Amino acid sequence: MNKRPRGFTTTILHSDRQKPIEHGSLHKPIHTSVAFGYGDARDLAAVFQGKQSGFRYGRQGNPTISALEEKITAMEDGVATLCFATGMAAVGALYQGLLRAGDHVVSSAFLFGNTASMWNTVNAQGVTVDFADATDVKHIEAAIKPNTRMVFVETIANPRTQVADLSRIGGLCKARGILFVVDNTMTSPVLFRPKSVGAGLVINALTKAIGGHGNALGGSLTDTGVFDWKTYPIATNYQRGESRQWGMAQLRAKALRDFGGSLAPEAAHHIAVGAETVALRVPRMCANALALARALEADPRVAKVHYPGLASHAQHKISSEHFKAAGWLLAIELRDDVDCFDYLNRLQIAIISSNLGDTRTLVIPVAQTIFYEIGKERRAEMGIAESLIRISVGIEDTDDLIEDFLQALG
């Protein structure tokens, strides 16, 4: 008799105990040791050579981090995950571990500011990057060149909430044999699994919804198992075992071991515990976001509301087709006679802060802070108005949130 597969929350909640845990602990303990001793020198050599499992050095992982990696792999229905110190370290791993001089990347033009900055840095270091409007596959196709190795998109763009043309971009990449990388942070695996549209690698900033409590930095890179690494220039010494593990072998060595953006075990523990409730928190955050977006859209003092769950959103149809809900991120533009700083200062519940995916609702003026460095011209290209306010909606009581945002309009 075939057993019914366990649900998302049950799987994540009990994943630690799929392997023996010291002293019967319910959570994988925090292992702080940097080094690991072996009774037989041959065993240590076998671990270093990839012939048997084990831990080499804390920079390349430890039991606490490994348990979290297995949890994220289960969330994304993947084959393997690497965890990093931050979400940006996970994004940077793409360049450090998989790209080389002469390669070309096509990236969505609608990106988290630090990701855009990283690609601009890469552009000056031998790998060329072209930015394209990812809301329509035709723009991505037009940007592809013979040396394109990778297409990179975010599910829902931070902060203006543009939604990538995910399934069609995935189909294009499959047809061209190009690695499709999707940053799933703004949806999380609760709402969407990029594997379903052909993504070979999936990024999650674990600091956000998966950790969810604003108490630990972390990022992850998951191999979904759908990309054929035999078609990618993986170094010979990482072509060991099954070919579906080759990409992760090179990333672990080149991006984690060499670059050193390692996740701390204490942070891994915080994230793992937070992840247990992600499937409970995210639907509440999304419901709050939709209710707040509707209330603000109906108020004449608000010029625009950007939220994929609204019928007025340009990619509402794509969002509805792909995601279980439209996410917890929204952005608003106030009428010209409403000062955005005064508005933010009148909020009593929402906190003026730069994080996302927290249990608490967080707000920030975008152009003057996180997107200030890129300049007004680039902001305009990305659709970021000078009055744009980003709202990361939390789990507060819905009526309290709506009342707060409306009263602040004055």
N, C-alpha and C positions, 0 to 999 in steps of 0.2 A: 504493500500500500504506500503510495507516494504522500509524503507529508506536505501540507500547505506551507509555503514559505512564510517565515515570520515577518511581521510588519516592521516598518522603519524604526519606530521608537523602541520596540522590544529588542530588535537586533542591536541597536546602538547601546541601549541601557545595559545589556548583558554581554557585550563583546569582550570586556576585560576577562571574564571568567570562562571564555572558550579555551583558555590555556591555564594550567595550574598557577595560582598566585600564592606568594609566600604567606604562611600563617593564616590562610583562608580570608585574606583581606577582600573586601567587596570592590575596592578600586585598586588598580595597579599602583603600588607604592612609588614614591618619589625616589628614584635612584640618583644620588648626587655624585657617585664616583666617576672620575674622568677616565680611569684606566681599568682594565679587566684582566685578571690573572688566569693562567692556564696551568694545569698540572702536567701537561704533556706539551712540549715545544712543537711537536708535529701538529697538534690541534690548532695552535696559534697560527702556524704557517698555512694550514688548510683554510682557516678563516680569512686570512689575508689574500689567499689565492682564489677565494670564492668557491671553494670545493665543499665547504660545510658552513652552516649558519653559526653566527656568534657575533660578539661585539669586539671591535678593535680599539676604538678610542672615542671619547665622548663627543668629539667634533662630528663624527659620522653616525651618531645615534647611540641610544642606550635603551634599556627595557621600558622605561616610562614613555619615551618618545615613540618607540616601536609600537606600543599598545595604542597610542593615539593614531599613528599612521594606519594601523589596521582598521580603526574606527572610521577614519575618513575614506579609506578604500571601500568599506562596506557602504557608506553613505552614497558614494558616486558610482557604485557597482563597477569598480575598476579592478585592476590586477595588482597594482602597487602604488604606494604614495611615499613621497619624501616631504618631511616637515622642515620648515626654515624659521629663522628668528622673527621674521615679519612677512607680511604679504608681499612687500616690495622685493624682499630677498628671493621669494619664489618667482616673481616676474623676472628679476635679474638673472635667475638661473637659466632662463631660456637662452639668453645671450652667452652667458659664461659657459654653459654646458653643451649647446647645440649649434651655435652659429660660428662662422669663421669668415675671414676677409674674402670678399667677392660674393657672399650670399646676399639675398634680397628678402625683405620682409614687407608684407602688406598689412598695415594696421588700421583698425577703425580710427577715424578722425575724432570720434567722440570718446574721450578717455578720462580716467582719473588723472589729475594734474601731474602727480609724480610719475605715473606710467608714461605719459606723454613726454615728460622731461627725460626719462631714461632712454626712450627711443630716439630722442633728439641727440643725446650723448652718443648712443650707438652709431648714429648716422655719421658722426665725425671720426669713427674708429674702424672704418673698413667694411662695415656691413651697411648697406643702404636700406633705408626705410621710407616707404611711401604711405601717406595717410589717405584714406578714402572713406566716403560716406557709406558706412556699413548697413544702413537701413534699407539698401537696395543692392542685391547681388551684382547688378550690372556695373556698379562703380568698383567693386572688388575685382571683378573679372577684367575690367579695363586696366587695372593697375598691375596685374600679374605679368611677370617677365619670365624668360626661360630659366633664370637663376633664382626664382622665388622658392624659398625653402619653407616658409611659414606664413600663415594668415592668422592674425590675432584680433579678437574682438572681446568686448564685454557684453554680457547678456542685456543688462539695463545700464546705460551709461550714467556715470556719476560726474556731474550733478544734474544734467538736464533731461535725464530719463529717456533718451533715444533708445529704441530697441533694435538690435541687429537682426538682419534677415537670416536667421540662424539656419533653418533647414536648407535653404537654397545655397547659402555659402558652404555649408557642409557637403552638399552634393557636388558643388563645383570643385572643392578641394579633393574629394574622393576621385572624381573623374580625372583630375590633373596630377594626382599622386602627391599632393601638398599637405604638409602637416597642419591641421586645423587646431588652434589653441583657443580655448574659451575661458575667460575670467568669470566665474560663477558667483562671485561675492555678493552681488546685489540681488540675487535670487536665492542662493544657497541650494543644496541638493534636496531640501524639503519641497521647493517649488518647481525645480527643474534639474534634470540630469543631462548635461551636454553630450553625453555618450549617445543619446537618442538622435542627435543630428550629425553624428559622425566626428565629433571632437576626439582627437587622439590624446590630448593633454588638457587637464582641467585645473585651473587655479582657484583657490579659495583663500581670502584673507581671513584667517581663523580668529583674528581680533574682533571681527564683526559679528554677524549673527550666530555663527557656530559656537564661539566662546560666549558671546552675548552679554557679558557683564562688565565690560570695560576694565578688566583687571589683569589682562595678559596679552602680550603681542605674539603673533604667530602667523605663519602662512604655510600653504601646502600646494604640492604639485602632484596630481594623480594621473597615472597612465590608465586609460580606459580599456586598452587592449584591442582597439579597433584599427590602429595605424600599423602598417607593415614596416617595421624598422629595417627589414632587409633592403628597402628601397632608399634608405637614408645613409649618408656617409658616416657611419659609426666606426670609431677607431677599432682596429683589429683586436686589440687586447681586451675590449669590452664585448666582443662577439662570442660570449660563452653561454652555454645552455640554450634554452628556448629563445628564439629571436624576439619574442614579445617582451623579453626582459632587457634587451640590449640598450634601449633608450634610457631606462632607469639606471642601469649600470654606469653609463657614461655620465649621466646627471649627478649621481651620487659621488662619483670621483671628481669630476671637473667643477661642478657647481657647489657641492657641499663640502667635500674634503679640501679642495684647493682654495675655494673662495671663502669658506669658513663662516657662512651665515647660519650658524647652528641654533636650533631652538633649545632653550634652557629646560631642564626637566621640571622645574617648578612651574614654569609657564605651561608646559605640556599637560601637567596635572590639572591646572585651573581650566584649561581649554577642554580637556576630556570630560571633566565634571559638568561644565557648562553645556557641552554638546548633548548631554543626556536629555535636556529639556528643549532642544532647538525645535523639534516638531510640535511642541506645545506653544512655544513663544511666537514663532513666525506667523502662524495663522492669525493670532490676536493682533500682532503688529500690522499685518496686511489689512485686516478688517478696520482697524483704527485709521490707517492711512487712507483707505477708500472713503470712509465717512468724513474725515477731515477734508479731503480733496473736494468732495461734493459740496460741503458747507462753504468752503472758501471760493469755489467756482461760482457759487450762487450769490456771493457778496459783491456789489458793484465797486467796492473800494479795492478789490483785487483785480489787477489787469489780466493776469494769466495764471493758470495752474497747470503744471506739467506733471502728469501722473498717468502711467499706461492703463490704469483701470478705468479712466474716463473715456467716454465715447468720443470726446473732442481731441484726444491724443492721436497724433499722426500714425503711430504704430499700435493702436489699440487692438486691431485685428490680429497682428502677429503675436502680441502679448497674450491674447485670449487663446490662441491656438497652441502656444507652447507652455505657458506657465499655469500652475494650479491657482495662483493669485498674482496680482500685479506688483507685489513687493511692498516694502515699507518706506521706500524713498520717494519723496516728492519735492518739487521746487515751485516757488511762486514768484511772480513779479507784481509789485504793488503799483497802484496808481501813482502818477508823478507827484501828486501833492501829499503823499504819505511817505515820510522819511523812513528808510529801512532800518537805520540805527535806532531811531526813537521807537519804532515798532518792536524791534527785538528787545529793547530795554523795558518795554511795558509787559512783556510776557512774564507770567508768574509761575507756571509749571514747567514749560520747556526751558531747557538749559542751553545757554550760549556756549557751544563747545564744538570741537572738530571731529569727533568720532562718529561712527555709523553702526547701525545694527545693535544698539544698546537696549537694555530693558527700559531705559528712560528716553524720553523724547528730547532730541538735540537739534539745535538750529545754528546756522552760521551764514553771514553775508559772504557770498562766494567771490565776487570780483575783487573785493578788498582784502581777502585773506588767502585762501588756498589756491586761487587762480590769479593772484596779483602779479606774480613773477612773470607770467607768460605775455603780459601786455594786452592792451585794449584791442588791438587788431586781431590777434590770435583768439581772444575771447569771443569776438564777434563771429569769427569763422566757425567756432564751436557752438554758436547759438547761446552764449552766456551773456545775458543782459547785465548791465551795471547795477541794476536793482535786484538781481536774483538772490533769493534766500533758499538755502537747502534745508530741508526738514527730514530728519531721520526719526520716524515715528516709533514710539515705544509701546509698552503694554499697559499704560495708565487707563483709567476708566474713560470710555469714549466721550461721554458728555462733558467731562471735566476738560478734556483736550479741546474740544470744539469751542466751549465757552471761553477758554483762555485765548485761543487764537483770534476769536472774533472780538473780544473785549479790547485786545491790544490794538485793533485798528483805529480805536478812538471814536 
